[in-house]
Amino acid sequence: MLFNSVKLLILFTQLALETGQHTQMREKPITISCHVPMLLCLWFVIGLQAWAQDPVIDSLKKQLKSATHDTVRGIILNSLTELASEEEWPFYNDELKKLAENNLPLAKSARERKIYLTFQAIALSNLGLLASGKNEIEAAKKFHEQSIEICEQINYQKGIGFCLGELGTLELKQFNMKEALDYYQQSIAIKNDLKDYKGTALTLNNMGYIYKSLGNTARALDCYFQALNLQEKTNDLIGMAYANSNIGGIHHSQGDLNTALAYFLKSLKLNEEINNGIGVRATYLNLGTIYLQLADYEKAEECYKKSLLLAEMLNDKKGQALFYSHVGSIYKIKKEPNKAIEFYQKGVKMLEELKMYDDLSSALNNMAVSYMDLGNYDKAEQLADKSMKYALQIGFPKTIGAVARIQKLVNEKSGNYKKALEMYELEIKMRDSVNNETSRKANMRSELKYEFEKKSAADSVAHSKESEIKNAELAKQKAEISAKNNQQYALFGGLGLVMIFAGFMYNRFKVTQKQKSIIESQKTEVECQKYLVEEKQKEILDSIQYARRIQMAQIPSEKQVAKSLEKLRIN
């Protein structure tokens, strides 16, 4: 609905972790540590929403029964308002509103109060949606205005933007176009600031519808293309489907059937891709109208029947009502007025119940034509007057012009030429406001602008990719050059080291040679000294030997001494 459950869970988690306080509870107080399993469980349950809604709803209901903390109960209730069935979710919304109102007076901190005010704003906005669905316009406005007041207190801009958009839609339902545009513009200003592209695109589509209805097809087309641009950026397939359908509707109103057909086929493909039954039903209805105007009645009837089948399957009363009105047009063109009137009557009855005044005016107008074909001009004039009443009430130039044309024909047949002239002038005025040359050129400019922006974006992406490739190639080349340079530096460094080593080795060689030379010279000198010493030693020895011989020559021998001693003993 209005707020995202995960954001509320984050807000509550921050409250528990930052303040360390207990918030108001229905039963006994729970410490922060007790909150953790519950929070983890909620994170898990909410995370499952993307793929299995029924199990998620069952899990949320179980958690709701066991939850003791009112803040946790509020988060669960908000999730159930988003996920539960159409029959169930209003009950959960009422419970959420009661919970917020009961706890607000008991809030113990500003952050806790903010949480309960958020719950209250959600519940009020949801009540506005419920009232709008029941066509209780004033009640719906009141609820959304109350929600905005609360959102302003807590400075929740997204909530304000949402409610302003809903107020615009409520004004649109009452055909207050100026007021609707004012609300939509305020809503877009906030959504743009928040970068809420999906919300902005949705509002732009609604604005486009208003401009188209007022006959300003150029502005309408500009809004639709802006919306389509945003939806393509966010890959919002359902939004893209509706935008293509709306653009096709503009071309259809301009009589460019082939271009309209191309856009409607794009819309059909997207709707089928995302299994959007309502979108497929509406697109088949549009395709049927194109084929009808192209006089391909077989294809037109086939498309209308597919549309009815889907409308019945979806219990879509609007789709069923439009089916009867459009099939009536087949028989009107085939000149089978009675058959046409039969279908128109069924469609008119349902359209009156649904208060779809624009389509009702067209159906009444077409039924008037069928009565003219039968020659019943009084009935035709009666229906045309009724159709004009609704056309003037909603103020759509195209519808007024179409009714004026039939009234002109009816008054011509009945002889009221003055009124016929008035209706003719009104028809021309309305037709010019919708379908003049300036408008066509403006439409073309809008389309060319969109194509240019789209092409520019594509070129930008292509240029970006090309730049990335070039940058990658340059980086690769730089890396290769750097590697080669490093190799060269390594080679030169190696050579330098070799040269240094060679120089060192040469130096050592020279030093060694010098040392060897010195050693050799020293060795030679030593050897010379040795030789001299040896010579001197020899000379000394020779001298000693010579002196010994002399001495020995002068000393008697032992025999002579012994002989002398012997002689002395005898004496």
NORRABEL-V283505 format. One record per residue. N is the residue number from 1. RES is the residue in one small letter. SS is DSSP state (a for helix, b for strand, c for the rest). NEAR is the number of other ideal C-beta (glycine too) atoms within 10 Angstrom. Layout:
# NORRABEL-V283505
n res ss near
N RES SS NEAR
N RES SS NEAR
This chain:
# NORRABEL-V283505
n res ss near
1 m c 17
2 l c 24
3 f c 22
4 n c 14
5 s a 24
6 v a 15
7 k a 14
8 l a 22
9 l a 21
10 i a 12
11 l a 16
12 f a 24
13 t a 17
14 q a 12
15 l a 20
16 a a 23
17 l a 12
18 e a 10
19 t a 15
20 g c 9
21 q c 12
22 h c 15
23 t c 25
24 q c 17
25 m b 17
26 r c 12
27 e c 8
28 k c 6
29 p c 11
30 i c 16
31 t c 10
32 i a 14
33 s a 8
34 c a 11
35 h a 22
36 v a 13
37 p a 9
38 m a 21
39 l a 18
40 l a 10
41 c a 16
42 l a 25
43 w a 13
44 f a 11
45 v a 21
46 i a 22
47 g a 11
48 l a 13
49 q a 17
50 a a 8
51 w c 8
52 a c 11
53 q a 13
54 d a 8
55 p a 12
56 v a 20
57 i a 18
58 d a 12
59 s a 19
60 l a 27
61 k a 14
62 k a 13
63 q a 19
64 l a 17
65 k a 9
66 s a 10
67 a c 21
68 t c 15
69 h b 22
70 d a 23
71 t a 26
72 v a 24
73 r a 21
74 g a 26
75 i a 30
76 i a 28
77 l a 29
78 n a 28
79 s a 27
80 l a 23
81 t a 24
82 e a 19
83 l a 19
84 a c 19
85 s c 7
86 e c 8
87 e c 7
88 e c 14
89 w a 19
90 p a 15
91 f a 13
92 y a 23
93 n a 24
94 d a 15
95 e a 18
96 l a 23
97 k a 18
98 k a 13
99 l a 21
100 a a 23
101 e a 13
102 n a 13
103 n a 23
104 l a 16
105 p c 9
106 l c 13
107 a c 16
108 k c 12
109 s c 13
110 a a 9
111 r a 17
112 e a 22
113 r a 18
114 k a 17
115 i a 25
116 y a 24
117 l a 18
118 t a 24
119 f a 28
120 q a 24
121 a a 27
122 i a 29
123 a a 30
124 l a 25
125 s a 26
126 n a 25
127 l a 21
128 g a 25
129 l a 18
130 l a 17
131 a a 19
132 s a 19
133 g a 10
134 k c 9
135 n c 11
136 e c 15
137 i a 14
138 e a 10
139 a a 15
140 a a 24
141 k a 19
142 k a 15
143 f a 23
144 h a 27
145 e a 13
146 q a 18
147 s a 26
148 i a 22
149 e a 13
150 i a 22
151 c a 27
152 e a 13
153 q a 13
154 i c 16
155 n c 9
156 y c 22
157 q a 14
158 k a 18
159 g a 23
160 i a 21
161 g a 25
162 f a 26
163 c a 27
164 l a 23
165 g a 23
166 e a 23
167 l a 23
168 g a 25
169 t a 18
170 l a 22
171 e a 21
172 l a 20
173 k a 15
174 q c 14
175 f c 16
176 n c 15
177 m a 18
178 k a 9
179 e a 15
180 a a 22
181 l a 18
182 d a 15
183 y a 23
184 y a 25
185 q a 13
186 q a 17
187 s a 27
188 i a 25
189 a a 12
190 i a 20
191 k a 25
192 n a 14
193 d a 11
194 l c 12
195 k c 8
196 d c 21
197 y a 18
198 k a 16
199 g a 20
200 t a 24
201 a a 27
202 l a 25
203 t a 28
204 l a 26
205 n a 22
206 n a 21
207 m a 25
208 g a 26
209 y a 18
210 i a 22
211 y a 20
212 k a 23
213 s a 20
214 l c 19
215 g c 24
216 n c 19
217 t a 27
218 a a 19
219 r a 19
220 a a 27
221 l a 28
222 d a 22
223 c a 27
224 y a 32
225 f a 24
226 q a 22
227 a a 28
228 l a 23
229 n a 18
230 l a 21
231 q a 26
232 e a 16
233 k a 12
234 t c 14
235 n c 8
236 d c 20
237 l a 15
238 i a 17
239 g a 22
240 m a 23
241 a a 25
242 y a 24
243 a a 30
244 n a 24
245 s a 23
246 n a 24
247 i a 28
248 g a 27
249 g a 23
250 i a 25
251 h a 22
252 h a 19
253 s a 18
254 q c 18
255 g c 11
256 d c 16
257 l a 16
258 n a 9
259 t a 16
260 a a 24
261 l a 19
262 a a 15
263 y a 23
264 f a 27
265 l a 16
266 k a 18
267 s a 27
268 l a 22
269 k a 13
270 l a 23
271 n a 25
272 e a 14
273 e a 12
274 i c 13
275 n c 8
276 n c 18
277 g a 15
278 i a 15
279 g a 21
280 v a 22
281 r a 25
282 a a 25
283 t a 30
284 y a 25
285 l a 22
286 n a 23
287 l a 24
288 g a 28
289 t a 21
290 i a 21
291 y a 21
292 l a 21
293 q a 16
294 l c 13
295 a c 9
296 d c 14
297 y a 15
298 e a 8
299 k a 15
300 a a 23
301 e a 17
302 e a 15
303 c a 24
304 y a 25
305 k a 14
306 k a 18
307 s a 26
308 l a 21
309 l a 14
310 l a 22
311 a a 23
312 e a 13
313 m a 11
314 l c 15
315 n c 8
316 d c 19
317 k a 14
318 k a 17
319 g a 22
320 q a 20
321 a a 24
322 l a 28
323 f a 28
324 y a 21
325 s a 25
326 h a 26
327 v a 25
328 g a 26
329 s a 24
330 i a 19
331 y a 20
332 k a 21
333 i a 15
334 k c 11
335 k c 10
336 e c 15
337 p a 21
338 n a 10
339 k a 16
340 a a 25
341 i a 24
342 e a 15
343 f a 23
344 y a 29
345 q a 14
346 k a 18
347 g a 27
348 v a 24
349 k a 14
350 m a 21
351 l a 26
352 e a 15
353 e a 11
354 l a 16
355 k c 9
356 m c 20
357 y a 19
358 d a 17
359 d a 20
360 l a 26
361 s a 25
362 s a 25
363 a a 31
364 l a 27
365 n a 25
366 n a 24
367 m a 28
368 a a 28
369 v a 22
370 s a 26
371 y a 22
372 m a 20
373 d a 16
374 l c 13
375 g c 10
376 n c 16
377 y a 19
378 d a 10
379 k a 17
380 a a 25
381 e a 22
382 q a 15
383 l a 27
384 a a 29
385 d a 14
386 k a 18
387 s a 27
388 m a 23
389 k a 13
390 y a 24
391 a a 27
392 l a 13
393 q a 14
394 i a 16
395 g c 14
396 f c 25
397 p a 21
398 k a 21
399 t a 26
400 i a 25
401 g a 22
402 a a 21
403 v a 29
404 a a 25
405 r a 20
406 i a 24
407 q a 26
408 k a 22
409 l a 20
410 v a 26
411 n a 21
412 e a 16
413 k a 14
414 s a 14
415 g c 8
416 n c 15
417 y a 12
418 k a 8
419 k a 15
420 a a 18
421 l a 13
422 e a 15
423 m a 24
424 y a 18
425 e a 12
426 l a 19
427 e a 19
428 i a 14
429 k a 14
430 m a 22
431 r a 18
432 d a 15
433 s a 17
434 v a 22
435 n a 17
436 n c 13
437 e a 8
438 t a 9
439 s a 22
440 r a 15
441 k a 11
442 a a 17
443 n a 22
444 m a 13
445 r a 14
446 s a 22
447 e a 18
448 l a 11
449 k a 15
450 y a 18
451 e a 11
452 f a 12
453 e a 13
454 k a 14
455 k a 11
456 s a 11
457 a a 13
458 a a 10
459 d a 12
460 s a 10
461 v a 10
462 a a 11
463 h a 11
464 s a 10
465 k a 10
466 e a 11
467 s a 10
468 e a 10
469 i a 10
470 k a 10
471 n a 10
472 a a 10
473 e a 10
474 l a 10
475 a a 10
476 k a 10
477 q a 10
478 k a 10
479 a a 10
480 e a 10
481 i a 10
482 s a 10
483 a a 10
484 k a 10
485 n a 10
486 n a 10
487 q a 10
488 q a 10
489 y a 10
490 a a 10
491 l a 10
492 f a 10
493 g a 10
494 g a 10
495 l a 10
496 g a 10
497 l a 10
498 v a 10
499 m a 10
500 i a 10
501 f a 10
502 a a 10
503 g a 10
504 f a 10
505 m a 10
506 y a 10
507 n a 10
508 r a 10
509 f a 10
510 k a 10
511 v a 10
512 t a 10
513 q a 10
514 k a 10
515 q a 10
516 k a 10
517 s a 10
518 i a 10
519 i a 11
520 e a 10
521 s a 10
522 q a 10
523 k a 10
524 t a 10
525 e a 10
526 v a 11
527 e a 10
528 c a 10
529 q a 10
530 k a 10
531 y a 10
532 l a 10
533 v a 10
534 e a 10
535 e a 10
536 k a 10
537 q a 10
538 k a 10
539 e a 10
540 i a 10
541 l a 10
542 d a 10
543 s a 10
544 i a 10
545 q a 10
546 y a 10
547 a a 10
548 r a 10
549 r a 10
550 i a 10
551 q a 9
552 m a 9
553 a a 7
554 q a 7
555 i c 10
556 p c 10
557 s c 9
558 e a 8
559 k a 8
560 q a 10
561 v a 11
562 a a 11
563 k a 12
564 s a 10
565 l a 10
566 e a 10
567 k a 9
568 l a 8
569 r a 6
570 i a 6
571 n c 5
